[in-house]
């Protein structure tokens, strides 16, 4: 009573075995396709009785393996030029060699398929983990500096304080919530960059030229927080290293084929800077994960001018 369902399944297999033997003995047709089909059903049923989850998870693969073979065997057996021709094919083992080793072969195929799925899943999980880690490596120093400036503005009771608070709030919300998404509207990235620039201008008490030209197509999307790394590098390692005549020139354009972003800044050649390279390595890693074989990223230095050029190809 405790194992009623398995007992009924086992009884069903015994009945199927009895039917198979009966058909094979009564039919005057050697190697008849019905018998072989019932044998396959018996083996599958036996495996299902032992490990039902194995069959349930892989029934599509099992059907794709057995159905073509049985159909091919049925065709050859039924429509070959007589029994003698069929027996010759059988002796060469070119036709039904699968009948003895097919459970082992099937097991190997399923094991290889499982390994392939496991590797694929592991790679996908690794990619998500790496992307999450790379996103968290975006430097928070800007937010701390802005909060310090905001404190100074509130002490002075400056009229700029509410605007700074609003922009900072929008940027923090975008970084925390939108930054988790796979894709965001390109126009939202532009707004984020513009807010970043506006908040930085409040900090500087020196002459700084920051230009940002953009012309994009409606509906374009991009992975979030890609361009901010390059802008942050330009401001931190370029503008902040110079006491005067600092500049940053940015351009973001898109067309039917690609999204194209360039940024150019000058810096102090006498100051050795390794942190810029860390940020660029971060960006390169993200691009290789998000846009494999769909991006071109180059950096160059001419004198005291640094230039970064990023092209992201759209899908055809």
N, C-alpha and C positions, 0 to 999 in steps of 0.2 A: 504493500500500500504506500509505503514511503517513497519508493522509486517507481511510481505508476507510469509516469510519462516516459522515462527511459525504457521501461519494460515494454511499453506499447510500441515505441520506435524500434526496439530490437525485434519484437514480434513481426512488425511490418517488414523489416529487412529479411527475416527468415521466410516470410511469405513470398517476397520478391525473389529470393534465391530459389525457392521451390518452383515458381513460375518460370524462371530462367532455365532451370534444368529441364522442366517439362517441355518448354518450347524447343529447346535444343535437341531433345530426344525425339520429339514427334515430327519435326520438320525435316524432310528429306532434302536438305539444302546445306551442304558443308560451309562453315564459316559464314553463316547468315548474319546480316547486319543487325537484325533484331536482337540476337543473342549478345553481340558485342555491345550494343547500346545499353542493354540491361546490365551487363557486367560493369560498364562504366558507372551506371546509376547505383549499383551495389557498392562500389568502392567509394563513391562520393557520399552515399548514405552512411557508410560505416565511419568515414572520417567525421561526418556531421554528428554522428552519435557520440564519438569520443570528444571532439572539440567543435561544438556548433559555431562558436564565434569565428573560428578559422574560415569556415565556409561562408558565413554571412558576410564577412568583411571582404571576401575575395571571389564572390560568385561570378562577377563580371569576367574576371581573368580566367576562371575555370571554364566558363562558357566559350570564351574566345579561343581557348586552347582545344577543347574537346569537339565542339560543334563542327569546325572545318575539317578536322581529321575524320570524324565519323561520316560526314557527308561525302568526303573524298573516297573513303573506303567503300561506302554504299554504292557510289557511282561506278567504281572500278569492278566491284563484285557483281553488280547487277547488269552492267552494260559492257563488260569485257567480252572478247570473242571466244566465249566458251570457257568451261572449267579448266581445261588444260592450260590456256593462256594465263588464267588467274593463278594457277598453282605454280607456274614458272615465275611469275612476279613475286609470289609469296616466298619461293625458295631463295630468291636473290635478296630477300629482306629489304627490298626497296619500297614495299607497300605497307606492310603492317608490322614493321619493326617496333612500333610504339607499343604493341599490345603487352609485352613483357615489362619493359622498363618505364612505361609512361607514368606510374605513380612517383617514381624517383625523379624522373625528368620534370614532372609537374612541380614537385617539391622544390627542386633546384630553381626553376623559373620563378616561383613565388618568393623564394628566399632572396633571389637577386632583385626582384621587384621591391620587396620590403626594404632591402638595403639602400636601393636607389631613393625610395621615398624618405627614408630616415636621413640620408645625407642631404637631400634637398630641403627637408624640414630644418635640419641643423643649420644649414647655410642661411636659410631665411631668418631663423631666430638670431643667428650671429649677426646678420646684417642689421636687424632691428636694434639689437643691443649696442652695436657699434655706433649706429646713428644717434641713439639716445645719449650715449656717452659723449659723442662729439658735440651734440647740441648743448649739453650741460657745461661744456668747456668754454662757451662764449663768456668773455670776461665781464664780471659785474662791476668793475672799477668805475665805469661811467655813471652807473646809478648812484654809487656812493658820493662821487664828486658832485653830481647834480643835487643830491640831498644837502650837501654842505653849502652849495651855492644858494639853495632854496632857504636854508636856515639864515644865511646872511641877508637875503631879500626880505624875509619876514621880520628880522630884527630892525631893518631900515624901514619897514612898513611900505615896501615898494609896491607899485601898482602892477608890476610884472609877476608877482608871486602867484596869483590865481592861475594865470596862463601857464606858468611853469608847472604847477601842480597838475593841471589838466593834461598837458602833454606827457608829463612823466607817468601819470596814471594810464594813459592810453598805451604808452610804450611798454609798460610793465604787463598790462593785460595782453597785449599782442605777443610779447615774448613768452608768457606763461601758457596761454591758451592756444593761440594760433600757431605757435612754434611747435606744438605737438602734432599738427596735421601733416599729411604727406604733401599736399599742395594747397596754395593760397592764391587769390587773385594777385596778379602782378601790380595792379594799381594800389593794393593795400601795402605791398612792399615799398612802393614809392612814397606813400604817406608816412610809413615808418621811418624811412631814411630822411625825409624832410623834417620830421619832428626831432630826429636825432641831431640834425644839423642846427636847427633852431636852438635847441637846448645847449649845444656846444658854443654857439656864438655868444650866449650870455656869459659863459665862463671866461672868455678871452678879453683881456684888457690890452690887446695889441692889434695891429693891422693884419687881418687875415682875409684872404679872398677864397670864398667857397662857391663854386658854380656847379649846378646840377641841371643838366638838360635831359629831358625824357620825352619820348614819342613812341607809344605802344599801341598795339591793336587791342580792341575791346574783347574781353573774354580770355585773355592770356593768363595762364597760371604758371606757378613756379614753386619749387621747394622753398619753404620759409627760411629766413635768416641766413641766406647765402651771401648777399651783397654787403650786409652790415659788417662782416668780418673785414672786408677790404676797406670800407670806409673807416672803421675803427682803427685799422692799421695806419691809414693815411693821416688821421688826426693825431693819434697817440705817438707814432714814431716819425711823423713828418712835421706837422704843424707845431707840436709841443717841443720839438727839438730845436726850433728856430725862434729867435727873438724878434725878427722882423721879416717882412716880404714873404711870408708863408702863403702857399696856395694849394687848393685841391680842386681839380676839375673832373667832374663825373659826367658820364653819358650812359643812358639806358634806352635802348631802342629795340623794337621787335617788328618782325614781318611774318610772312606766311611760312618761312622756313626756320627762323631761329630767333633767339633772344640774345642780344649783344650788349654787354656791359663793359665799360672801360673806366678806369680811374687813374689819375696822374697826380702826384704830389712831389714837392721838393723837401729835402731833409738836410741835416747837418752831416756832411761827409766825415767829420772828425769824430763823431760819436759812433762807437761800435754798437750794433743793435742785433741781438739774436732772437729777441721775443717776436719780432715780425715774422721770422721764419717759422716759429711754432704755430702762429695763427694761420699761415699759408699752408702748412702741412695739414692742419685740421681741415681746411677748406678742400684741399686736394683729396683727402680721404673721403670726405662727404660726397664730393662730385663723383668719385669712382664707384661709390655705392649706389648713389641715386641715379646718375646719368652715365652708366657704363657705355663707352663707345659712342656717346652722343654729345660730348662736350670737348671744347678746346680751351685750355687755360695756359696762358703764357705770362711770364713776368720778365721785366728787363730794367736795367739801370743805365742811364746816360748821364754821366757826371753826378750831380746831386738831385737828379729827377728819377723818381720811381714810377714805373708804368705797369699796370696789371690789366690784362685783356681776357675776358671770359665770354665764350660763345656756347650757347646751349641749343642744340638742334631739336626741332619739334618732330613729332611723329608724322610720317607721311599720311 
